[in-house]
Structures are given as structure tokens and as C-alpha cells.
């Protein structure tokens, strides 16, 4: 199962790709309040570098932390 894990609950935003219990790749960016601008390009880079698309993802996991990120 391919999993996209997303974290925006701190100053560092991260996107990780896992397959079952194996970490394939993790990308991080520490730009404090620019998660809304930087997260989607970070995910795109993760997909492109691993040759996958959103339709390959079977589960999306995200955190629920003190900071907010809204999908519009």
C-alpha cells in the first residue's frame, strides 16, 4: 500500500512517501508560515522523483497540530 504522509503542525512542513512499512522518501521545508505556498510543490517533487501519481496513493495520512493549513 502506498501512503502519502503530510505534516504541517510545526515550522517544518514535510511530505513522506511510504510503501507498507517502508519509508521511500521524505522531503522537508522549514519556511515557518509558508506551508500553504510550499506544500503542494513539495508533494509534486516527491511524486515526480519517485515516478508516481496521486492515483497510485492508497492512503493519505496527516497530522492535527497547533498550526493550521486549509485545503481550498
C-alpha positions as CSV (number, residue, x, y, z in Angstrom):
1,X,0.0,0.0,0.0
2,X,1.4,3.4,-1.0
3,X,0.9,6.1,1.7
4,X,1.4,9.9,1.4
5,X,2.0,11.3,4.9
6,X,1.8,15.1,5.3
7,X,2.8,17.2,8.4
8,X,2.1,20.9,8.8
9,X,1.9,21.2,12.5
10,X,5.2,22.9,13.1
11,X,7.6,25.3,11.5
12,X,8.7,22.5,9.3
13,X,6.4,21.1,6.7
14,X,7.0,17.6,5.4
15,X,5.7,15.1,2.9
16,X,6.6,11.5,3.0
17,X,6.0,8.5,0.7
18,X,5.8,5.1,2.3
19,X,5.1,1.7,0.9
20,X,3.6,-0.6,3.5
21,X,6.0,-0.1,6.5
22,X,9.0,1.1,4.4
23,X,9.9,4.8,4.0
24,X,10.6,5.6,0.4
25,X,11.4,9.3,0.6
26,X,10.7,12.2,2.9
27,X,11.0,15.9,2.0
28,X,11.0,18.8,4.5
29,X,10.9,22.5,4.2
30,X,11.3,25.0,7.0
31,X,9.8,28.2,6.0
32,X,7.6,28.8,9.0
33,X,4.4,30.4,7.7
34,X,4.6,29.5,4.0
35,X,3.1,25.9,4.3
36,X,0.2,26.9,2.1
37,X,2.5,28.0,-0.7
38,X,5.2,25.3,-0.4
39,X,3.4,22.1,0.5
40,X,1.9,21.3,-2.9
41,X,5.2,21.8,-4.8
42,X,6.9,19.6,-2.1
43,X,4.3,16.8,-2.8
44,X,4.7,17.3,-6.5
45,X,8.5,16.9,-6.2
46,X,8.0,13.8,-4.1
47,X,5.7,12.2,-6.7
48,X,8.0,13.2,-9.7
49,X,11.2,11.9,-8.1
50,X,9.5,8.6,-7.4
51,X,7.6,8.3,-10.7
52,X,4.1,8.1,-9.1
53,X,0.9,10.0,-9.4
54,X,-1.9,10.7,-7.0
55,X,-3.9,7.8,-8.3
56,X,-1.1,5.5,-7.0
57,X,-1.7,6.6,-3.5
58,X,-4.0,4.4,-1.5
59,X,-3.9,6.3,1.8
60,X,-3.3,9.9,2.9
61,X,-2.2,10.5,6.5
62,X,-1.9,13.9,8.0
63,X,-1.4,15.3,11.5
64,X,-3.6,17.6,13.5
65,X,-1.4,20.0,15.3
66,X,-1.3,23.6,16.7
67,X,-0.9,25.3,13.3
68,X,-3.5,25.4,10.6
69,X,-3.4,24.5,6.9
70,X,-6.6,24.7,4.9
71,X,-7.1,23.0,1.5
72,X,-9.0,25.2,-0.9
